[in-house]
């Protein structure tokens, strides 16, 4: 990304495309990265609210703005504009760590086999163009368009990049890599579109970007042409690092 005139400018390559638009996880990751670069002295990123307003096409202009900074927290807005107009709108919440008597985690990693030897989730052209940037192994649940009775999947993920950076932007890029869980119930391909994404980062300590991560994606409701789903991401050490929710439009 190039910083110029109070904004960041980038033209992503075609290898990150998802149909006619940019892969949503990269659109969100670019917003997170732009906010981090614009305000590097803020506390750790704790959450992000992302709206996929329109298609991210052509050269992108990403403009971060500081909404408010308090004693321990700060809010940043990030607007992304492409050649088709408004593309992504993000609100980032930063918060400093503080001492607390309450420390617990109730997100145990599912007991699944390790990634070695498991089938390639995107084999045989199952995924869009951007999926070639990820190594993905199915550990449980169903394949997309498999007619599964339960709309969920468990997949090991890592970036194919030999040395991806560590940080929230990399976790965001990983966190949207799977097709919506409701697609496991499809029996034939049909268009879908992520509309909103709420992401929570569970620790200020970010594991290495090139490690394996286990994603559990489960659709909890579907109706009136929309699905609501929850996604949880664990590092290979079994530490949960990200939990998120999405609203997905279904055209089937």
Secondary structure by P-SEA (a helix, b strand, c coil): ccccccbbbbbbcccccccccccaaaaaaaaaaaaaaaccccccccbbbbbcccccccbbbbbbbbccccccbbbbbbbbbccccccbbbbbbbbbbbbbcbbbbcccccccccccccccccccccccccccccbbbbcccccccccccccbbbbbbbbccccccccaaaaaaaaacccccccccccbbbbbbbcbbbbbbcccccccccbbbbbbbbbcccccccccbbbbbbcccccccccbbbbbbbcc
